[in-house]
Amino acid sequence: MNENPSQLAADYIRRWQTLWNDNDDVSALYTSDSVLVGFRIAIGRTDIAALLQSIRDQGWTGITIKVVHARLVSGAVLVACDYTAIGSGGNAGQTRDGKSSHVLTKIDDRWLSVMHTTN
């Protein structure tokens, strides 16, 4: 792999953040069998989309994400992040800081998350 894991991670996280903030379909950045572990476990794009929508519905509609560390392990890119969720509606003016991680894998020339954890 000639690609830089830090750049791959930054590009992926930038796309994720942009899609979230534009209220677009973030689940497109996951593999079809991906797992997201958050306040509940979601498996597959449809379930992940539903989980992410439930977070939006709670009023967490903005986000900033910073890649803290990225490295290549056996063809996968491991990404550790800090994030700040930004509230709207009933959560307007509130923020929530947390940590997240992604395991990125390359499928058909696209880097997608096969595993995402968040607190």
VOBADO-378131 format. One record per atom (N, C-alpha, C, O): x, y, z. Coordinates in pm, whole numbers, plus 32768, in hexadecimal, padded with zeros to 4 digits. Example, Ala and Ser with C-alpha at 12.3 -4.5 7.8 and 13.67 -1.06 7.14 Angstrom:
# VOBADO-378131
85277DC7830C84CE7E3E830C85287EB6830C85907EB4834E85057F1F82C485577F9682CA850A80038313853D80728324
# end
This chain:
# VOBADO-378131
80567F8A80008000800080008059807B800080AB808D805A804980CF7F9D809881497F93805081C07FD08088822D7FD67FD581AC7FFD7F86821A80327FAC823580C47FCB81D9810F7FA982B180E97FCD82DD816F7F5482CA81CB7EEB830681B37F61827882367EEE8260828D7EB782DF82D07E3E82EB82E47F0E833B82F17EDF83B883307E8B840982CE7E26844382F57EB4840D82507E68845681EA7DE5841081CB7D7D845181BB7DE8838B81C27D6D833E81AB7D098357821A7C92836D82017D3A835482977CE2836C83097CA983F983067C31840C831B7CFD845B82EA7CCF84E682E57C6684F982777C03853E828C7C7D84BC82037C1D84C781957B97848781BA7B2D84C081A37B9E840F81F57B2383C9821C7AD5841B82847A5C842F82767B1B844982EB7AD8849383567AA1851783217A368542834D7AE5855782C67AB185D282897A2E85B5823F79CE8602824A7A2A854781F379AD852281AD793F8504821278CD85308200795F84B9827B78FB849582E078C18513831F7847852283287918856D834978EE85E9838A7898863E832C78328674835678C1864982AE78768699824D77EB865E8237778886A8823877E485DC82237761859D820F770685B28288769185D38278773C85A1830076EC85B4837976B9864383807641865B8393771386A3837176EE872F837F7690875E8310764587BE83237694871C829C7639873D822E75B886EA8232756686F381D775A7869B829C7531864582AD752285E3823774B385C7820A759485B182077594854F819C75A684C281D675B684B2824F75A4845D817F75A983D181A7763783A481CB7683837D8173765983AB824976DC8382827976EE82EB826C775F82BB825F7682829F826D768E820C826776D081DE81E676FE816C81DE76D5823281817719820F810477AF81FD811877F281C480C177E4822C81887873822081A5789581A181F37905819182237833814681FD784780C88245783A805381E477F5805D817F787C7FE4820478697F6B81B577DD7F3581D0779D7F5A823277AE7EDE817877277EA8818777177E56820776A77E47823977857E20823D777F7DCE82B777C47E10832D77EA7DCC838D77D57E938327781B7EDD838F77D27ED68415775A7EB9841B781D7EF0848077E77EF3850778057F7B854478767FAB853D77A07FB9858177B1803585CB778A8019865B771B7FEC867777E7803586B677CD8021874577C880AA8785782D80EF8791775080D187B0773B815187F276E4813A886C770280E388BE767681878878761B816E88E975CE80ED88D5758F80BA893275D280B7885975A58030883B75FA7FFD87C77645804B878C75EF7F7E87A7763C7F44873975E67F4186BC75737F1386BF761E7F71864E75DA7F6E85CD76307F1E856C76AA7F2F856775EF7EC6851F76377E7184C075FB7E84843675837E73842276517EA783D676267EBE834C75FA7F4E833575D67F95839376007F7782B875E2800382967557803182C0754880A182F374F27FDE82AD7469800682CF745D8021836574238085838E74927FC683B6748D7FD6844774E2804C847574BB809684CF7556805D843575AC80D08456756581528433756881B184827525815883BF74DA81D18399746F81F08400745A8264842274298189843173C0819E849673FC81D1851873C4822C8557746C8198854274AD81C785BE74D9825785B074C282A9860975198277854175478300852D74D28362852674DB83D285597463833984E873ED838F84E373B683A7856F73888415858D73BB834285C473898354864D73DE83BA869973AB840186EF745F83C1867974B6842686B7749084B086847488850F86D2747884BC86037449853C85CB73C58565860B73B285D9862F736B8503861972E88520865372F1855086E3729785958714735D852E87287374855E87B173A785EE87B173B3862C881B73C58623873B73F186AE8730748786BF872274B9872F872F74D1865487077562865E86F1757A8660865A759385F8861C757286D88620757186E4858F75F2871E85547601872684DA764D874685A976CE8779857A773E872C85BC772D86F4862777B3872A857B782586E385B678A7871C858078AF8745850C790B871E85D47994873585A979E386BB85D779D1868A86477A3A868B85817A878611859E7B19862C85807B3B866785197B7085FE85DB7C00860D85C97C3F858285CE7C2A8538862E7C8C856085697CD784E3856B7D4C84F485CC7D9D855085BD7D53849C862D7DBF84A086917E31844386687EA68462867E7E0D83D1862D7E72837086067E3C831885977DC682F585967E9282F5853B7E6C829784D07EE6824284B07F57827384AC7ECC81C1849A7F3A816A84727F0480F584227E8F80D0842B7F5E80BB83D57F3E804983807F5D7FC983CC7FC97FBA84047EFD7F6D83CF7F117EE9840C7ED37E8183AE7E597E80839B7F247E2D83757EF57DBF831F7E947DED82B27E2E7DAB829A7EB27E5C82727E5F7E8B82047DE77EE0822E7DA07F1581D87DD07EED82AF7D647F4282E17DA17FBF83207E117FBD83517D55802B831D7D8180A7835D7D3180B883DE7CB780BF83DB7D7980BD844E7D3B80D484D17D3E816984ED7DA681A984E17CCC81A085137CBF823185257C84824E85B07C1B821A85D37CCA829F85FC7C9882CC867F7C7B836286767CCB83AE86407C07838C86AA7BDA8417869C7BA68450871F7B7A840787777BAC84D387287B618522878A7AF38568873B7B07858E86C87A7F8578877A7A1585C0873579C98618879679CC8603880F7985867A875F792786CD87A878A586CE875B789E86FE86EA783C8697879A77B6869B87607777872187857789875187F5772E875C872776F587E08739765D87D487327626879F86D2761D88068799758D87F687A4753D885E8758756B88CC873B74C18837873A7460889186FE73D98871873E73CE8815878F737388BF871A72EF88A7875572F788B087ED73268914882472C88847883172CC884388C37357884188FD736A885E897373BA881E88AB7446881D88D77495889588A47510889788AE744F88F9886E7494896E883774EF89AB88A074C989BC8913756889CD887575C98A0A88CF761989A58921767689CB896875F589258918763C88BE896376A188778908768F886F888F770A88458947776B87F289017787877689557772877689CF77B48710891377D886938957785A866189197860864888A078C28654896C79438623893D794C858C894F7914855589AD7994854B88F479A484BB88FF7A18848988AD7A6284D6886F7A28840788AE7A9083C088647A4C835F880479DF832D88207A8C834687937A5882E387357ACD82A186EE7B3D82D286EE7AAF823086B07B1481EB86607AD081AC85E77A59818D85EA7B1E819B857F7AF2815885057B5D80F584DB7BD4810C84F07B32808884A27B8A802D845A7B61803983C87AF2801483A27BBC806E83777B9F808682EA7BDA801682947C497FE782AC7B8D7FED82327BBA7F8881D37B9D7FBB81467B3F800781317BED7F9080E77BDD7FBF805E7B897F5B80107BAA7EE580067B1B7F8D7FD87AC17F3C7F867AA87F897F057A757FF97F067ACE7F4B7E957ABA7F8A7E117AF080187E0D7AAA80747DE37B6A802A7E3A7BAF80AC7E377B7381157E947B92818C7E877B1C80EB7EF07AE481497F537B0781187FDE7B0180A07FFA7B2D817380347B47815180BF7AC58162810D7A8A81CE810E7A9980F6814D7A1B80F381977A3480BF82247A968078823D79DD80E3827F79E780B4830979A4802C83157930801A82EF79EE7FCD834A79B87F49836579957F3C83FA79487EE4842179CF7F95844C79B47F9784DC79C28025850E7A24806984F179608052855A796080DB8590793280CF862178CA8093863F79808109867A795881108705795381A2872F799E81F586FD78FA81BF878C78EF824887BE78B68246884C786B81EC887178DA82AB889878A382B589207857833489317821834E899D
# end
